[in-house]
């Protein structure tokens, strides 16, 4: 069977994934269904893999990725000026990172 491709578009961009020919993907009423032809171990593994990949693609193009970090400890602090992250973590000097412009900071308080 020939491989197929799933494309997902959203406000944060567009992603595409090649799907193995044994696995079928259907979209009905805003619901994506991934089907496998049998209960073989390889088909079950591909079924779970592609279901997770497609779910993560949908989340990525709609919400994007975010990570919340917490500094715990006396005297530790983080601040930012533009795209420069300044970390005071108890060393003799501050650690300074220049963050790519594609990333953004939330509240650093």
C-alpha positions, 0 to 999 in steps of 0.5 A: 500500500502507498503511504499517505500524508496528513496535513494540519493547519492552524493559527500557529502554522502548518504541519504534515506527517507521512502515514504508513499505508496500512493505517487509515485516517478519517476526518468526520465532524471535526473528529480524527479517527485512526484505524488499523487493519488487524491486531498485529503488534506492528499495526497496534504500535503504528496505530498508537504512534500516529494517533499521538502524532496527529493529536500533538500536531493539532495541539501544536498548531492551535495552542502552541507549546508552553513550558512552566518552570519554577525557581525554588530557593532563597535568593534565586531569581530570574528576570528578562529584558527583551529577549535576554534572560538573566538568572541569579542561581547562587553562582559568583556571577549571573547566567545570561541567555539570549533567547530566540525571537520565536520564543516569548516569556510569560510572567517572571515574578 
